[in-house]
Amino acid sequence: MEQKEDLLKEIISHAKEYGFIFPSSEIYDGLSATYDYGQLGVELKNNIKTFWWKAMVQMHENIVGIDAAIFMHPKTWKASGHVDAFNDPLIDNKDSKKRYRADVLIEDYIEKIRQKIEKEVEKAQKRFGDAFDEEQFRSTNPNVLRNIEKIQSIEERMKSTLENNDLEGVYNLIVDLEIVCPLSGTKNWTEVRQFNLMFSTELGSVSGEASTIYLRPETAQGIFVNFLNVQKSGRMKIPFGIAQIGKAFRNEIVARQFIFRMREFEQMEMQFFCRPGEEMKWYQYWKDSRIKWHKSLGLGEKNYRFHDHLKLAHYANAACDIEFDFPMGFKELEGIHSRTDFDLKQHENLSGKKLQYFDPEINESYVPYVVETSVGLDRMFLSVLSSSYTVEKLADGSERTVLKIPFILTPNKVAILPLTKKDGLPEKANEIWNRLKFDFTCQYDEKDSIGKRYRRQDATGTAYCITIDHQTLEDNTVTLRHRDTMIQSRISADELLVKLSETCNWSNFLKEFD
Ligand code: GAP
């Protein structure tokens, strides 16, 4: 665990050093849980957005996108349930004065039991070697079974207390499990209270005429209130989806773990409107489709797992998370929710406007059911960054730090490096830069030795380095160096565009993914 925490620290410092992520308003000592994306961070972020948008909107004929306003009529949040029910159960430790989400304390406790199980399995694997039957071990070992039972019983208690808003029950669970404050190490807890997560502000400049409005806590509601506008203007037939990428804001009490939990973050959400009764089919479809999207990036199949929700949100009849193995362990990356007709019906009730669809195939009007996929862009960023960060020992005993970001996402596809600053090499390098700039983000670098320049490019994840030397002037060939294998090959400068397209071009990548 400690090793993993160190890894997160290393990644945070690497991200700052190389221009991926800076603490927000750092010159004023920063603002907690708020970050700025730097020159390379914004490129990676844009590429993640592009992949999502292309896979969800461009590659589905029945999905379109919108970009709704962040501010919405305050009744929106009454209708969605956020005013009354978007709360976190909070508990304070009286000694450290630190505030925690009660459910997170319990989940962390459960995670520790899970880790015990995994250690037990690992130990047995080492003991039995090739003869080890993991499935049999997990289903028969008394320690593993006892711990699984323990997890189940805690989860059941947590589910029932949270669902019934039984805050005393949540408190009792924390006391019974003897959970201690990670800071003070004591069990000196306050009672559990509910805390609304929405940021509010005042609309209007004249005192007295102002009314409270909220910064949206999810992008989804901008889609719901536009459901009929899009359906009618786009002549959409059910089933169809509306997608959106945008900022969301939550007054997270336990904002921590770098960009994993922020107060201002970005979501990539898609609401899929379907016939009532067909939502489970689409729920399964989107579960399969989204996990395929994630795995296609090649960050490691083992890094993903599904987690079915025990505590369903107020709007859902089925829900799961796609979890990723972050440096802090497996945590939610994306949510997939079957939201029934809850939101549209609520908006009908509060607005007094009908939000129904006439289905010509069955000659009936109805409020559609909705399956949503919602992935945090910043969490996607962290999943890519953390799984790409590698420190390698090289054959000559030296070390290199390399960000093995998938080529399609990496900020710079190519670095163009003239061997020296003279003899016409920079001019030739510029010529190549000018040819490639229309298709790929390229970086030009002529400072320091070529070895140092390679290291700098490795540290920022640049897919290829192109070195221009004196031979280039004679026969128009360059050295092309692959980031991961470090293999260098001599190819004609005229072949660069085709060669780079093989791995860095969207259409090639998407054809593989499809
Ligand atoms: N519209 C449904 C919805 O908002 P959610 O599970 O609350 O569902 C969806 O959020 C995704 O948004 C999460 O899976 C996570 O990736 C991201 N997310 C939520 N809160 C976040 C935060 N405070 N910081 C960064 N990302 C967050």
Residues whose N, C-alpha, C, O or C-beta is under 5 A from the ligand:
A	BS01	GAP	P217 E218 A220 E252 I259 F260 R261 M262 R263 F265 Q267 E332 L333 E334 G335 S374 V375 G376 D378 R379
